[in-house]
Amino acid sequence: MNDILSITGDFVREVDIRRLEALPGTYHLEFSSRLATAKKPLELKKNFDLLLSHDELLHFKDLITHALGE
């Protein structure tokens, strides 16, 4: 699943979450960005990525929910 998190002027931040078929119960989370004024405006630049287990991904969701509730 890929989606845009934010658009600020010419700057776009995206997130991609994919289940890894080769590692059941594991997910790849990747944050990327692109800049409309760059030489290659449609090219995504990886900011960071990580692998999370199903439980870790649920914990990450809980952390975000908690942070938004404060």
Secondary structure, 3 states (H helix, E strand, C coil): CEEEEEEECCEEEEEEEEECCCCCCEEEEEEEEEECCCCCCCCCEEEEEEEEEHHHHHHHHHHHHHHHHC
